[in-house]
Amino acid sequence: MMKENLSIEVIVERHYDGTFWGTTQNIPGVVTAFGASLDELKKNLEQAFLEYVAAAAELGEAWIEEVRNRKDWAFYMNMQALFELVPEVKISAIARRAGINESLMRQYATGKAVVSEDRLRYIEQTIHDLGRELQTVKL
């Protein structure tokens, strides 16, 4: 049974033609969308989700109330996809902030070096810390 406060989990991938694809993971059925950018993908996915909810309500699906009011999204991607999807996040800057050799970080980001689960979580935490720090900025 799903919990009402859960985010809708989406795996984000980049197709060889540059198109970004997102596919839901933790709701009944599958909602998928694509876009030329991450922002476009998000907008298209939200629209596809609204259509999915409307169709499920029309069909009288029993699970619809558990899904209908979900508003939060959690987008998951591999490290390579992150740096491609969000070019403002620079590999070298994240490496310096995390205390990781920049060359090694580039190898992680391109898949040329295997990153351990612990190191991956550390890099993820570094990126999240940066995000929280940026949220405190007032201009």
N, C-alpha and C positions, 0 to 999 in steps of 0.2 A: 504494500500500500504506500502510495506516495505521500509525502508531507507537503502541506500547502506553502511553507516558507522556502522550499528549495528553489534554487535558480534552475533555469532551463540550460542544460549543458549542451554545448555545441563544439564539435570538432571542426576546425578550420584548416583547409588545405589549399594549396595553390596548384592549379593545373598548369601543364607545360606551356599553354598558350597565354598564361598570365592571369587568367580568371581565378577569382577566389570563390571557393565553395564552402558552405557550412551545412552540417547535418546534425540534427538533434540526437541526443543519446538517452535521456532519462524520462521520456514521456511515451505513452502508448503510441505506436505507429512511428512514422518518421516525417519530419518536416525538413525540407532541404531548399536551399536557394543559392544564388551565385551573384557576383558583382564584380565590376572592374576594379573596385577598391574595397578596403575593409569597411569603410563607412557605407558604401553602396550595398555590400553584402548584408550588413546589419539591418539596413532599412528594408531590403527585400525579404530578409528572413522574418522580420517582425510582421510584414504584410502577409507572407505565406502562413505564419502562425495564426493570424487573425482569421484567415480563410479556413484553416484547419479547424479552429475552434468553432466557427460558424457551421461548417459541414458536420462536425461531430454533434453539435447541439441539434441540428436538423434531423440527424439520424437517431437521436435519443440515446447516445452512448452513455453508459452508466458512469464512466470515469471523468466525464467532462467537467464536473464541478471541482475536481482536484487540480485541473489544469487551467481552467478558464481565467483565473485571476493572477496567474504567474506573470510577473513583470520584469523580474531580474534575469539577466543572461550571464552565463559564464562561458567565455570563449577559450578553448584549449587549442594550442598549436605546438608544434615542435620548435626548437630553438631557431632552426633555419627559417621557418615560416615567420617567426616573430620579427626577425631582422628584415625580412622581405616585406612583410605586411605593414610594419611600422618603421619606415626608413628614418624617422626622427630619432629612434633609439640606435645609437651608434655602438657597434661592437667594441671598438677600442675604449670608449668611455665607460662602458659597463665592465669591461675587463679591468681597467684601472681601479674603478670603484670597488670591485670584488677582490682586488689583489691577485689577479690571474694574469699570466703572461698573455699579451695581446695576440701573439702568433698562435698560441695554443687555443685561445678563445675563438679565433677565426677558424681554426681546424674543427672545433666543436660545432660552430655555427654552420659549417659547410658539410659536416658529416665525415670529414677526413680523419677525425680522431674520435674515439669512443669516450663519452662522458659518463662517469658513474652516476648512479641515482643520487648519492649524497651531494656530489658536486653540482648536479643539475638543480637540486632543491636549493642549494646555496646561491646559485646564479639567479634563480627565480626570486628568492628572498631579497637579493640585492636590487633587482628591478622593482619589486613591490615597495621596498624602502624608499627608493628614489621617487616613486609615484606618490607615496604619502608625504614626502618632503615637499614635492612640487605643489601638492594640494594646499599647503600652508601659505603659499606665496600670495600676497595681495598686491595688485598693480593699480 
